[in-house]
Amino acid sequence: MTQQHLTFRDLMSRYRVSQATIFNWLKQGRLPQGMKIQRTRRWTLAEIESWEKSQEFRP
């Protein structure tokens, strides 16, 4: 089974926030670090869903 990887744009759309907000959440440790692939960052859908549940996330 192939895992789906999310981009900054995917997260921006998912949470209806700006790219600056995603960067701030990363810097503050409020968002999983994901993985860096060359100069980009990606998150697995499972990683994000797990994080949402642990944060009692409310979009």
C-alpha positions as CSV (number, residue, x, y, z in Angstrom):
1,M,0.0,0.0,0.0
2,T,1.3,3.4,-1.0
3,Q,1.2,6.2,1.6
4,Q,-0.2,9.6,0.5
5,H,2.2,12.5,1.1
6,L,0.9,16.0,1.8
7,T,2.6,19.2,0.7
8,F,2.6,22.7,2.2
9,R,-0.2,23.5,-0.2
10,D,-2.2,20.5,1.0
11,L,-1.9,21.6,4.6
12,M,-2.7,25.2,3.8
13,S,-5.9,24.0,2.1
14,R,-6.7,21.4,4.8
15,Y,-6.5,24.0,7.6
16,R,-7.4,27.1,5.6
17,V,-4.3,29.0,6.7
18,S,-1.4,30.7,5.0
19,Q,2.1,29.3,4.3
20,A,3.5,31.6,7.0
21,T,1.1,30.0,9.5
22,I,2.4,26.5,8.6
23,F,6.0,27.7,8.9
24,N,5.2,29.2,12.3
25,W,3.5,26.0,13.5
26,L,6.7,24.1,12.5
27,K,9.0,26.6,14.3
28,Q,6.8,26.5,17.4
29,G,6.7,22.6,17.4
30,R,2.9,22.7,17.0
31,L,3.1,20.6,13.8
32,P,5.0,17.4,13.1
33,Q,8.2,18.0,11.3
34,G,7.4,15.6,8.4
35,M,10.3,14.7,6.2
36,K,12.5,16.8,4.0
37,I,13.0,15.7,0.4
38,Q,15.6,17.9,-1.2
39,R,14.3,21.4,-0.6
40,T,10.7,20.5,0.1
41,R,8.9,19.1,3.1
42,R,6.3,16.3,3.0
43,W,4.0,14.7,5.6
44,T,2.2,11.4,5.4
45,L,-1.6,11.6,5.7
46,A,-1.4,9.0,8.5
47,E,1.1,11.3,10.4
48,I,-1.2,14.3,10.1
49,E,-4.3,12.4,11.0
50,S,-2.6,11.0,14.1
51,W,-1.4,14.5,15.1
52,E,-4.9,15.9,14.6
53,K,-6.3,13.2,17.0
54,S,-3.6,13.9,19.6
55,Q,-4.3,17.6,19.5
56,E,-8.1,17.3,19.5
57,F,-7.7,19.4,16.4
58,R,-10.6,21.6,15.3
59,P,-10.3,23.2,11.9
